[in-house]
């Protein structure tokens, strides 16, 4: 089994650290920490994923640390983005780059696996990788980390408008601004045929017959279409209000569902043509992948527990103090909170199933996306009703709640 596809190679780590160092050196400013500090930070994060647990704490996370060349080098040099734990760490650095100057060790909207569901204005970075990893290889580390907390983060955005503008590549207030990680690599625009990675691995492991190869080609084509469908959903404009963010979540989930639907029939056709020995071989690769996963099943299960404590706590006092709600507004807010709690309960009650074949996992994946879309839609409707009762000043105050949070 080739660890270059599923693990993090030393070459991959070195490539990312080197790319980080070079990009940081080009943009370094004394007040943000020099390139050596950035390289140490990136190396520590990535080596920790590979099992070397010595962590260097460095608070000055550079915006330039995850510019596109660094991510592309990571993909080309060792399949870093093919590992969900690595993606989580890459996402973490990028997510914090725009938050409170990038000088905090952890954001309150972080997933249990260490990654983030929101990177600036983008919901669900590396979405296609998460679909592919779970459906084909049974590694749901990335996919099953998404849940109710992301809806909460959509309501109370952790970023101010200037930070969001930086992710979109624009310059707030017309002034020169620190270059941040652009969204394209997180949307799938790595230009490295990521959709073909799983197909290449399947062909290598199973040695398909001509008939099977034809079916595999059809799956490969469906995979590329699915990846492009998701890539096209990358935001062209930043959602700057809570209703707009939930609408962006809905759109992202809809295209992910469409992508999964496009994969279902080709995957079933190909899997149905495999003999028992080939299926056993594919299952063996899946089990190896699960063992190599840095976070494992315990982390995956944490996104799927039906406990009251799983529901995020609303900043009720701050909302009341900032907005000075009247009775009508307070009633609409209570409906929104109840709807959000109901969505959390419904998503937490739908635990990860024991799906053992790729078609079954893809069906389970789609069911989860459908449930998430229903939850987001319900909360979005209640949020729209609440928002309609607010004055422009109250809306501004509501939007200021998230970026000010520190925990």
C-alpha positions in Angstrom: 0.0 0.0 0.0 1.4 3.4 -1.0 1.4 5.8 2.0 2.0 8.8 -0.4 -1.7 8.7 -1.1 -3.1 8.4 2.4 -0.4 9.6 4.7 1.8 12.7 5.0 5.2 12.2 3.6 8.3 13.9 4.9 8.7 15.4 1.4 5.2 16.8 1.6 5.9 18.3 5.0 9.1 19.8 3.8 7.4 21.2 0.7 4.7 22.9 2.7 7.1 24.4 5.2 9.4 25.6 2.4 6.5 27.1 0.5 5.3 28.7 3.7 8.7 30.1 4.4 9.2 31.5 0.9 5.7 33.2 0.8 6.2 34.6 4.3 9.6 35.9 3.5 8.2 37.8 0.5 5.6 39.5 2.6 7.2 39.5 6.1 6.7 42.5 8.4 8.4 42.8 11.8 5.2 43.4 13.7 3.7 40.1 12.5 6.7 37.9 13.2 9.4 36.8 10.8 9.5 33.8 8.3 11.3 31.6 10.8 8.4 31.8 13.2 5.9 31.0 10.4 8.0 28.0 9.2 8.2 26.7 12.8 4.5 27.1 13.2 3.6 25.3 9.9 6.2 22.5 10.6 4.9 21.9 14.1 1.3 21.7 12.9 2.0 19.3 10.1 4.5 17.1 11.9 2.0 16.7 14.7 -0.4 15.2 12.2 2.2 12.6 11.2 2.6 11.5 14.8 5.5 13.7 15.9 3.8 15.5 18.8 6.3 18.1 19.7 4.3 21.3 19.2 5.8 24.7 18.9 3.3 27.4 19.9 3.5 30.5 17.7 0.8 33.1 17.9 1.7 35.2 14.8 0.0 33.3 12.0 0.9 34.9 8.7 -1.8 35.6 6.1 0.7 34.5 3.4 1.2 31.1 5.0 -1.4 29.4 2.8 -1.2 31.2 -0.5 -2.0 29.1 -3.5 1.5 28.0 -4.5 2.0 26.5 -1.0 -1.1 24.4 -1.3 -0.4 23.4 -4.8 3.1 22.3 -3.8 1.6 20.3 -1.0 -0.7 18.5 -3.4 2.0 17.8 -6.0 4.7 16.6 -3.6 3.0 14.0 -1.4 -0.7 14.1 -1.5 -1.2 16.2 1.7 -4.7 17.2 0.7 -5.5 13.5 0.3 -5.3 13.2 4.1 -8.3 14.7 6.0 -6.4 15.4 9.1 -3.9 17.4 7.1 -6.7 19.3 5.4 -8.1 20.1 8.8 -4.8 21.6 10.0 -4.4 23.6 6.7 -7.9 24.9 7.1 -7.2 25.8 10.7 -4.3 28.1 9.7 -6.3 29.7 6.9 -9.4 30.1 9.1 -7.5 31.9 11.8 -5.6 34.1 9.4 -8.4 36.6 9.1 -9.7 36.4 12.7 -8.6 39.1 15.1 -5.4 39.7 13.2 -4.5 36.0 13.1 -3.1 36.2 16.6 -5.2 33.6 18.5 -4.5 29.9 19.0 -8.1 28.7 18.6 -11.3 29.9 17.2 -14.6 29.2 18.8 -16.1 27.8 15.6 -13.5 25.0 15.4 -14.5 21.4 14.7 -13.7 18.6 17.0 -11.1 17.3 14.5 -9.2 20.6 14.6 -10.5 21.9 11.3 -13.0 24.6 10.5 -16.3 24.6 8.7 -15.9 28.3 7.7 -12.8 29.8 6.2 -13.7 33.5 5.8 -16.8 33.6 3.6 -16.4 30.0 2.4 -18.5 27.2 4.0 -17.1 23.6 3.8 -13.6 24.0 2.3 -12.2 21.0 0.5 -15.8 19.7 0.1 -15.0 17.3 -2.7 -12.1 15.7 -0.9 -14.4 15.0 2.1 -17.0 13.3 -0.2 -14.4 11.2 -1.9 -12.5 10.2 1.2 -15.7 8.9 2.9 -17.5 7.4 0.0 -14.5 5.6 -1.6 -12.1 5.0 1.3 -14.4 5.0 4.3 -12.5 7.8 6.1 -15.1 10.2 7.4 -12.8 12.3 9.6 -13.5 15.4 7.6 -17.0 14.8 6.4 -18.6 13.9 9.7 -17.1 16.8 11.5 -19.7 19.1 9.9 -22.9 19.7 11.8 -24.9 22.1 14.0 -21.9 24.2 15.0 -21.5 25.4 11.4 -25.0 26.7 11.4 -24.3 28.6 14.6 -21.1 30.0 13.1 -23.2 31.1 10.0 -25.5 33.1 12.2 -22.7 34.6 14.3 -20.0 35.1 11.8 -16.5 35.1 13.4 -15.1 37.5 10.8 -15.5 41.3 10.4 -16.1 42.8 7.0 -12.5 43.8 6.4 -11.3 40.2 7.1 -13.9 38.7 4.8 -12.9 41.2 2.1 -9.3 40.1 2.4 -10.3 36.4 1.7 -12.1 37.6 -1.5 -8.8 39.3 -2.6 -10.2 42.9 -2.2 -8.6 45.7 -0.3 -10.8 47.1 2.5 -11.2 50.9 2.4 -8.9 51.1 -0.6 -5.8 50.8 1.4 -3.0 48.3 1.0 -3.8 45.2 2.9 -2.0 42.1 3.9 -2.4 39.3 1.4 -4.4 36.5 2.7 -5.1 32.9 1.6 -7.3 33.1 -1.5 -10.4 30.9 -1.5 -9.7 29.0 -4.8 -7.5 26.2 -3.3 -10.1 25.5 -0.7 -12.9 25.4 -3.3 -10.9 22.7 -5.3 -9.0 24.9 -7.7 -5.7 23.2 -7.2 -5.6 22.2 -10.9 -4.1 18.9 -9.9 -6.9 16.6 -11.1 -7.9 15.9 -7.5 -10.9 14.1 -8.8 -8.7 11.6 -10.5 -6.7 10.7 -7.4 -9.1 8.0 -6.1 -9.6 6.6 -9.6 -5.9 6.1 -10.1 -5.6 4.4 -6.7 -8.5 2.1 -7.4 -7.0 1.1 -10.8 -3.7 0.4 -9.1 -5.1 -1.7 -6.3 -7.8 -3.7 -8.3 -6.2 -4.2 -11.7 -9.7 -4.0 -13.4 -10.7 -6.0 -16.5 -11.6 -4.2 -19.7 -15.3 -4.2 -18.8 -14.5 -2.9 -15.3 -12.1 -0.3 -16.7 -14.9 1.0 -18.9 -17.1 1.4 -15.8 -14.2 2.9 -14.0 -13.7 5.5 -16.7 -17.4 6.4 -16.4 -16.9 6.8 -12.7 -13.8 9.0 -13.3 -15.8 11.2 -15.6 -18.6 11.5 -13.1 -16.0 12.3 -10.5 -14.5 15.2 -12.5 -18.0 16.6 -13.1 -18.8 16.4 -9.4 -15.6 18.2 -8.5 -16.2 20.9 -11.0 -19.8 21.3 -9.8 -18.5 21.9 -6.3 -15.7 24.1 -7.5 -18.2 26.4 -9.3 -20.0 27.0 -6.0 -17.0 28.9 -4.6 -18.4 32.3 -3.6 -17.8 35.2 -6.0 -19.1 37.7 -3.4 -18.8 37.5 0.3 -22.0 37.1 2.3 -22.0 39.9 4.9 -25.2 39.2 6.8 -26.5 36.2 8.8 -29.3 35.6 6.3 -26.8 35.7 3.4 -24.5 33.3 5.1 -27.2 30.7 5.7 -28.2 31.2 2.1 -24.6 30.5 1.1 -24.7 27.3 3.2 -27.8 26.2 1.5 -26.3 26.7 -1.9 -23.1 24.9 -1.0 -25.1 21.9 0.4 -27.3 21.8 -2.7 -24.3 21.5 -5.0 -22.7 18.9 -2.8 -25.9 16.9 -3.0 -26.0 17.3 -6.8 -22.4 16.1 -6.9 -23.1 13.0 -4.8 -26.2 12.2 -6.9 -24.0 12.3 -10.0 -21.6 9.8 -8.5 -24.1 7.3 -7.2 -25.0 5.4 -10.4 -21.5 5.2 -11.8 -20.1 4.0 -8.4 -22.8 1.4 -8.1 -22.2 0.1 -11.6 -18.5 -0.2 -11.1 -18.7 -1.8 -7.7 -21.3 -4.3 -9.0 -18.8 -5.5 -11.6 -16.1 -6.3 -9.0 -15.5 -9.9 -7.9 -15.3 -11.0 -4.3 -11.5 -10.8 -4.3 -11.4 -7.3 -5.6 -14.0 -6.2 -3.1 -12.0 -7.7 -0.3 -8.9 -5.9 -1.6 -10.8 -2.6 -1.7 -12.1 -3.2 1.8 -8.5 -3.9 3.0 -7.3 -0.6 1.6 -10.2 1.1 3.4 -9.2 -0.5 6.7 -5.6 0.6 6.2 -6.8 4.1 5.5 -8.8 4.2 8.7 -5.9 3.0 10.8 -3.6 5.6 9.3 -6.1 8.4 9.9 -4.5 10.7 12.5 -7.7 11.4 14.4 -9.6 8.1 14.1 -13.2 7.1 14.9 -13.4 8.8 18.3 -13.1 12.2 16.7 -15.6 11.3 14.0 -18.2 10.2 16.5 -18.0 13.5 18.4 -19.9 15.2 15.6 -22.8 12.8 16.1 -23.9 12.7 19.7 -27.4 13.5 20.9 -26.6 15.4 24.1 -28.1 18.7 25.2 -24.6 20.1 25.7 -23.9 19.7 22.0 -26.1 22.7 21.2 -24.1 25.9 21.1 -25.0 28.5 23.7 -26.5 31.7 22.4 -24.9 35.0 23.6 -28.3 36.0 25.0 -27.1 38.8 27.2 -25.0 40.4 24.5 -27.9 40.3 22.1 -30.2 41.9 24.6 -27.7 44.6 25.5 -26.8 45.5 21.9 -30.2 45.3 20.3 -32.7 46.4 23.0 -35.4 44.1 21.6 -39.1 44.8 22.0 -41.6 42.1 22.7 -42.3 41.2 19.1 -38.6 41.0 18.3 -37.9 38.9 21.4 -40.6 36.5 20.4 -39.1 36.1 16.9 -35.7 35.5 18.5 -37.2 32.8 20.7 -38.6 31.1 17.6 -35.2 31.3 16.0 -33.5 29.8 19.0 -36.0 27.0 19.3 -35.7 26.2 15.6 -31.9 26.2 15.9 -32.1 23.9 19.0 -34.4 21.6 17.0 -32.0 21.5 14.1 -29.1 20.6 16.4 -31.1 17.8 18.0 -32.2 16.4 14.7 -28.6 16.4 13.3 -27.1 15.0 16.4 -29.7 12.2 16.5 -28.7 11.1 13.0 -25.4 9.3 13.8 -22.9 8.0 11.3 -24.2 4.6 9.9 -22.2 1.5 9.7 -21.9 1.5 5.9 -19.4 -1.0 4.6 -19.4 -0.6 0.8 -18.7 2.6 -1.2 -22.2 2.8 -2.7 -23.7 2.5 0.8 -21.4 5.1 2.2 -22.2 7.5 -0.7 -25.9 7.0 0.0 -25.3 7.7 3.7 -23.3 10.7 2.8 -26.2 12.1 0.7 -28.7 11.4 3.4 -26.6 13.4 5.8 -26.3 16.3 3.4 -30.1 16.2 2.9 -30.6 16.4 6.6 -28.1 19.3 7.0 -29.9 21.2 4.1 -33.2 20.7 5.8 -31.8 22.0 9.1 -30.1 25.0 7.5 -33.3 25.8 5.6 -35.5 25.7 8.7 -33.1 27.9 10.7 -32.8 30.3 7.7 -36.5 30.8 7.5 -36.7 31.6 11.2 -33.7 33.9 10.9 -35.4 35.8 8.0 -38.5 36.3 10.1 -36.4 37.6 13.0 -34.3 39.8 10.8 -37.5 41.3 9.3 -38.4 42.8 12.7 -35.0 44.5 13.2 -34.1 48.1 12.3 -30.9 48.8 10.3 -29.1 49.7 13.4 -30.2 46.5 15.2 -29.0 44.5 12.2 -25.6 46.1 12.4 -25.4 45.4 16.1 -26.4 41.8 15.6 -23.7 41.3 13.0 -21.1 42.6 15.5 -21.7 39.8 18.0 -19.7 37.1 16.3 -16.4 38.9 15.5 -16.1 40.1 19.1 -16.3 36.6 20.6 -13.2 35.1 22.0 -14.6 31.7 23.1 
